[in-house]
Amino acid sequence: MSVHLIIPGPPRGKGRPRTTRKGHVYTDAKTRAYEKRIRDLFREKYGADFTPLDGPLEMEIVVTFPVPVSASKKRRHDMLWGVECPTKRPDLSNLVKCPEDALNGLAYKDDAQIVSFAALKRYGGNGKVEVKIYPAGEEP
């Protein structure tokens, strides 16, 4: 069994933890809303009765950014063909943290089960995040 989920729209990185004056740490509202959207998309596709994957898992995440409207034709071509890659914020580690945290307890029991991880940032379309999770050693 494997999981394949596409999160349409511009990608969002995990926001930095915020701290109150009393020392309480919390996640910002935009990050919470994005993680809720990911969980809702997962439940919509796999149902509320999905049994989380067990054992060691591999995860692949492809983050696709929309090509900027201001890009010239040549630059747009280079972006769509992978000659030019997105090197601006958010950084890749923050981009993969949102789906990883949002799917914890839903797609898999605990994110400690992820033993192999592959991630990629690229340009194309309107933007999306594609997540694949499958048992270690198997192809998706």
Backbone bond lengths (Angstrom), bond angles and torsions (degrees), N, CA, C in turn:
res aa  C-N    CA-C-N  psi(-1)  N-CA   C-N-CA  omega(-1)  CA-C   N-CA-C  phi
1 M - - - 1.463 - - 1.521 109.02 -
2 S 1.292 116.25 138.71 1.457 121.06 177.07 1.522 109.46 -136.66
3 V 1.311 115.15 167.66 1.462 122.22 -179.94 1.520 107.70 -121.57
4 H 1.324 116.32 133.40 1.458 122.01 174.93 1.524 107.22 -133.22
5 L 1.318 116.80 118.26 1.457 121.63 -176.13 1.518 109.67 -132.34
6 I 1.331 115.98 134.72 1.462 121.66 175.33 1.527 107.97 -114.12
7 I 1.326 115.39 125.19 1.460 122.40 178.90 1.529 106.28 -105.45
8 P 1.344 118.12 101.50 1.464 120.14 -176.50 1.528 112.19 -72.64
9 G 1.319 114.94 156.57 1.460 120.75 177.28 1.514 112.16 101.78
10 P 1.318 116.04 171.80 1.464 120.34 -178.68 1.536 111.06 -60.14
11 P 1.328 117.77 134.10 1.467 121.27 179.53 1.523 111.74 -65.92
12 R 1.328 114.86 152.46 1.461 121.03 179.04 1.520 108.60 -131.96
13 G 1.308 116.23 133.78 1.459 121.27 177.08 1.518 111.10 -85.96
14 K 1.305 116.01 159.01 1.460 121.91 177.82 1.525 108.22 -68.26
15 G 1.326 116.02 127.87 1.456 120.76 178.46 1.521 111.50 -73.86
16 R 1.290 115.79 156.29 1.468 120.31 177.57 1.520 110.07 -66.58
17 P 1.328 117.15 145.33 1.460 119.31 176.53 1.534 110.28 -63.20
18 R 1.298 115.91 140.57 1.475 121.55 178.33 1.527 108.48 -103.94
19 T 1.324 114.82 153.36 1.461 120.24 -179.63 1.519 109.72 -128.40
20 T 1.346 115.76 135.32 1.460 120.08 175.93 1.525 109.02 -81.94
21 R 1.297 116.00 172.20 1.471 120.44 178.50 1.526 111.91 -63.64
22 K 1.318 115.85 -25.85 1.476 120.21 179.88 1.526 112.11 -87.61
23 G 1.346 117.28 2.04 1.451 120.68 176.04 1.518 115.03 92.91
24 H 1.337 118.35 4.16 1.456 121.70 177.91 1.532 109.21 -75.45
25 V 1.328 116.43 129.63 1.467 121.34 -179.24 1.527 108.58 -101.30
26 Y 1.353 116.03 136.00 1.461 120.39 -179.49 1.527 110.23 -145.10
27 T 1.341 115.26 163.02 1.462 122.31 177.78 1.522 108.62 -93.10
28 D 1.337 116.84 139.34 1.463 120.10 -177.44 1.532 111.41 -65.05
29 A 1.321 116.55 158.97 1.469 123.37 -173.18 1.531 112.74 -62.89
30 K 1.334 118.18 -38.99 1.465 120.41 -179.10 1.529 111.07 -65.56
31 T 1.313 116.68 -40.35 1.468 120.40 178.04 1.518 110.20 -67.27
32 R 1.321 117.76 -43.28 1.479 121.09 178.07 1.525 110.61 -59.69
33 A 1.333 117.36 -42.09 1.469 121.43 -179.59 1.529 110.71 -65.91
34 Y 1.331 117.70 -40.69 1.465 121.26 179.59 1.535 110.37 -66.55
35 E 1.323 117.74 -42.59 1.463 120.90 178.24 1.529 110.67 -65.26
36 K 1.326 117.57 -36.65 1.471 120.80 176.62 1.524 110.19 -64.40
37 R 1.326 116.43 -40.85 1.466 120.78 177.93 1.530 110.57 -60.53
38 I 1.334 117.18 -42.47 1.466 121.57 178.23 1.527 110.05 -62.05
39 R 1.323 117.17 -45.84 1.477 120.86 178.89 1.523 110.82 -62.42
40 D 1.337 117.22 -41.85 1.472 120.77 178.82 1.526 111.47 -63.17
41 L 1.344 117.66 -41.90 1.462 121.39 177.32 1.527 110.90 -62.74
42 F 1.335 116.25 -40.10 1.467 120.41 178.35 1.530 110.61 -63.49
43 R 1.325 116.68 -48.27 1.474 120.33 -179.68 1.521 111.67 -63.57
44 E 1.334 116.85 -36.18 1.456 121.44 178.50 1.534 110.73 -63.99
45 K 1.324 116.26 -40.19 1.464 120.27 -177.94 1.525 112.64 -80.27
46 Y 1.337 117.86 -42.77 1.461 121.20 -172.33 1.530 114.57 -106.24
47 G 1.311 117.62 -8.86 1.460 120.74 178.97 1.515 112.30 84.29
48 A 1.320 114.98 159.50 1.461 121.33 -177.50 1.522 112.13 -73.37
49 D 1.344 117.47 -18.91 1.461 120.32 -176.94 1.535 112.78 -95.59
50 F 1.338 118.41 16.00 1.460 122.60 178.45 1.527 109.52 -62.62
51 T 1.318 116.60 131.43 1.461 121.25 176.73 1.524 108.35 -88.32
52 P 1.335 117.43 121.39 1.468 120.24 -177.99 1.531 111.67 -56.96
53 L 1.330 115.44 143.36 1.458 121.49 178.83 1.529 109.59 -62.21
54 D 1.322 114.55 147.49 1.460 120.32 -177.12 1.522 109.24 -120.76
55 G 1.297 117.64 157.65 1.459 122.22 177.51 1.513 112.29 84.94
56 P 1.343 116.90 -176.25 1.465 120.28 -179.59 1.528 111.32 -68.85
57 L 1.326 115.63 138.25 1.468 121.46 -174.75 1.518 111.80 -127.13
58 E 1.324 115.09 154.31 1.459 122.29 171.15 1.525 108.11 -113.25
59 M 1.330 116.14 144.53 1.462 120.69 -178.61 1.523 109.01 -129.95
60 E 1.332 115.31 134.33 1.461 121.95 174.27 1.523 107.91 -122.13
61 I 1.324 115.75 132.59 1.466 120.64 177.88 1.522 108.55 -131.01
62 V 1.342 115.87 126.74 1.456 121.88 174.87 1.522 106.80 -116.32
63 V 1.318 115.73 118.16 1.461 122.50 -179.20 1.523 107.79 -103.20
64 T 1.331 115.73 119.06 1.462 121.15 -177.80 1.525 109.54 -111.92
65 F 1.323 115.69 122.25 1.459 121.79 178.43 1.523 110.31 -97.79
66 P 1.335 117.97 145.53 1.460 119.22 174.02 1.534 109.91 -68.05
67 V 1.323 115.82 147.01 1.469 120.67 176.59 1.523 107.58 -71.63
68 P 1.335 118.59 131.31 1.466 120.25 178.97 1.530 111.60 -58.30
69 V 1.315 116.25 140.24 1.464 122.01 179.27 1.526 110.59 -60.33
70 S 1.316 117.02 -31.36 1.470 121.52 -176.79 1.526 113.34 -76.57
71 A 1.333 119.00 -5.73 1.467 121.79 -177.25 1.527 110.88 -68.63
72 S 1.331 116.18 137.32 1.464 121.18 176.83 1.529 109.19 -69.21
73 K 1.337 116.80 168.35 1.462 120.37 -179.74 1.526 111.07 -60.35
74 K 1.327 117.42 -42.90 1.457 121.04 179.82 1.527 110.78 -64.93
75 R 1.315 115.21 -45.61 1.470 119.42 -179.10 1.531 110.05 -65.54
76 R 1.332 117.31 -40.80 1.465 122.19 177.14 1.526 109.89 -58.74
77 H 1.346 116.68 -45.26 1.463 121.92 177.74 1.531 110.04 -58.40
78 D 1.340 116.33 -48.49 1.464 120.89 -179.98 1.520 111.91 -61.10
79 M 1.328 116.88 -39.16 1.466 120.76 179.47 1.531 111.00 -65.75
80 L 1.326 116.42 -44.61 1.460 119.98 -177.10 1.522 112.92 -71.52
81 W 1.330 117.64 -24.64 1.459 121.36 179.53 1.522 113.01 -97.73
82 G 1.329 117.07 6.60 1.462 120.32 174.87 1.509 115.87 81.32
83 V 1.335 117.45 8.60 1.457 120.50 177.22 1.526 109.37 -72.09
84 E 1.333 115.56 -39.59 1.470 121.37 175.99 1.527 108.33 -113.47
85 C 1.313 115.89 127.08 1.473 121.61 -178.72 1.524 110.10 -109.86
86 P 1.344 116.94 155.28 1.469 119.14 178.06 1.526 111.07 -70.75
87 T 1.321 115.55 119.31 1.474 120.34 -178.60 1.528 111.79 -117.15
88 K 1.323 116.32 10.51 1.458 119.96 179.84 1.520 110.14 -97.66
89 R 1.306 115.65 175.55 1.459 121.20 179.30 1.516 111.00 -66.82
90 P 1.310 118.82 153.46 1.461 126.83 0.03 1.531 111.72 -77.74
91 D 1.342 114.72 154.71 1.448 118.80 -179.08 1.533 109.91 -76.08
92 L 1.307 115.55 159.86 1.459 122.32 -172.34 1.528 112.92 -59.43
93 S 1.318 117.23 -39.17 1.473 119.40 -178.49 1.531 111.87 -63.38
94 N 1.338 117.46 -36.50 1.471 120.00 177.29 1.521 111.63 -73.53
95 L 1.336 117.15 -31.47 1.463 121.05 179.27 1.526 111.81 -68.01
96 V 1.324 117.85 -36.75 1.468 120.00 -178.47 1.526 111.87 -82.51
97 K 1.317 117.01 -20.24 1.474 120.37 -177.99 1.532 111.97 -66.57
98 C 1.340 118.46 -36.16 1.469 120.85 -179.60 1.529 112.37 -60.64
99 P 1.341 119.23 -56.43 1.468 118.05 179.00 1.526 112.72 -63.89
100 E 1.329 116.61 -36.16 1.469 119.76 179.82 1.531 110.63 -60.69
101 D 1.328 117.12 -46.38 1.468 120.85 179.65 1.523 111.94 -71.43
102 A 1.326 117.01 -39.76 1.468 120.47 -177.32 1.527 111.81 -65.14
103 L 1.325 117.64 -34.63 1.464 120.88 -177.18 1.526 113.13 -89.32
104 N 1.323 116.81 -3.56 1.468 121.55 177.57 1.529 109.33 -63.26
105 G 1.323 116.65 123.16 1.464 120.98 -178.79 1.520 112.97 90.23
106 L 1.328 118.30 -13.94 1.467 122.30 177.79 1.525 111.15 -105.52
107 A 1.332 116.93 -61.74 1.459 121.40 -178.67 1.523 110.75 -81.99
108 Y 1.307 116.78 -30.76 1.459 123.25 178.16 1.518 108.61 -143.80
109 K 1.328 116.44 159.00 1.464 120.35 -175.67 1.520 111.90 -67.63
110 D 1.336 116.35 -43.03 1.460 120.53 -177.86 1.519 109.14 -150.67
111 D 1.329 117.37 142.70 1.463 119.28 -178.29 1.526 113.12 -68.33
112 A 1.327 117.95 -8.53 1.461 121.26 173.76 1.531 110.92 -67.56
113 Q 1.328 117.87 -16.81 1.463 122.37 178.35 1.524 112.16 -70.83
114 I 1.324 118.07 -18.90 1.463 121.76 -177.64 1.528 108.09 -76.25
115 V 1.348 114.98 112.56 1.455 120.50 -177.26 1.530 112.27 -105.63
116 S 1.321 116.88 -14.54 1.460 121.56 178.72 1.522 108.42 -141.27
117 F 1.335 114.65 139.48 1.450 119.87 -173.38 1.520 109.66 -140.66
118 A 1.334 117.53 131.08 1.460 121.98 174.57 1.520 107.75 -130.00
119 A 1.324 116.63 134.66 1.466 120.57 -179.05 1.521 109.99 -141.55
120 L 1.327 115.11 150.44 1.455 121.85 -176.41 1.520 109.72 -147.54
121 K 1.352 116.56 138.09 1.462 123.10 171.83 1.514 107.56 -109.49
122 R 1.347 115.86 135.00 1.464 119.89 178.29 1.526 110.05 -153.30
123 Y 1.330 115.81 174.56 1.458 121.87 176.07 1.520 110.06 -104.57
124 G 1.350 116.28 153.09 1.451 121.03 174.01 1.510 112.57 155.74
125 G 1.311 117.00 144.57 1.461 122.29 173.78 1.514 114.38 56.68
126 N 1.331 114.65 -146.51 1.465 121.65 -178.39 1.517 112.64 -94.03
127 G 1.297 117.81 0.85 1.451 121.86 -177.92 1.515 111.28 95.91
128 K 1.319 115.58 141.02 1.456 122.13 178.17 1.512 108.89 -171.56
129 V 1.321 114.97 167.52 1.453 121.84 172.29 1.522 106.15 -126.12
130 E 1.320 116.50 125.88 1.458 121.65 179.74 1.524 108.33 -111.76
131 V 1.336 116.38 126.36 1.461 122.53 -176.15 1.524 109.38 -120.50
132 K 1.331 116.15 130.06 1.462 121.79 173.62 1.523 107.83 -125.13
133 I 1.324 116.00 132.10 1.457 121.61 178.40 1.525 106.58 -131.37
134 Y 1.314 116.87 130.51 1.461 120.21 -178.00 1.530 109.50 -152.39
135 P 1.339 116.81 160.45 1.466 120.30 179.23 1.536 110.98 -58.85
136 A 1.321 116.13 141.31 1.467 121.96 -178.92 1.522 109.91 -57.52
137 G 1.335 114.98 135.61 1.456 121.03 178.28 1.509 114.43 89.97
138 E 1.318 118.31 -9.24 1.468 122.20 178.90 1.524 109.37 -104.01
139 E 1.311 115.42 155.10 1.465 120.62 174.43 1.515 108.65 -88.65
140 P 1.341 118.67 145.01 1.467 120.17 -179.11 1.512 113.21 -67.76
